[in-house]
Amino acid sequence: MKPRILIVDDEPAIRFALCDYFRECGWEVDTAAEKEEAEALLAHTAYAVVIADLRLTGIYGIEGLDIIQWSRHLRPETRVVLLTGNGTPEIEAEARRRGADAFLHKPLPLPELERVVSDLTGWAA
């Protein structure tokens, strides 16, 4: 059975690229553009991994941190990756405090992201 991944990013091009790439790698993929959509999916679906952007609503957003916390609360077995172009040491520390398994900076080559996800889950296509 293919593992399921949730990709949360407000940028359609990034969602599309990640979704397409992970499907090609053998994953079942769901996507969400906003925090509420991601929380609803997490409430009803078990995911091996969530990849979430930090900012979903503009330059001051930190919804990705809330998604980490929500995921940990609902599904502690789910691995969570925060992928951001706006990372600081303080944000990384807070992401880890909330339960992020990995904190990665955009841009990141897709094969490298897939390697991190595979290492976290122990699954490879």
Buried (B, 14 or more C-beta within 10 A) or exposed (E): EEBBBBBBBBBEEBBEBBBEBBEEBEBBBBBBBBBEBBBEBBEEEEBBBBBBBBBBEEEEBBBBBBBBBBBBEEBEEBBBBBBBEBBEEEBBEBBBEBBBBBBBEBEEEBEEBBEBBBEBBEBEE
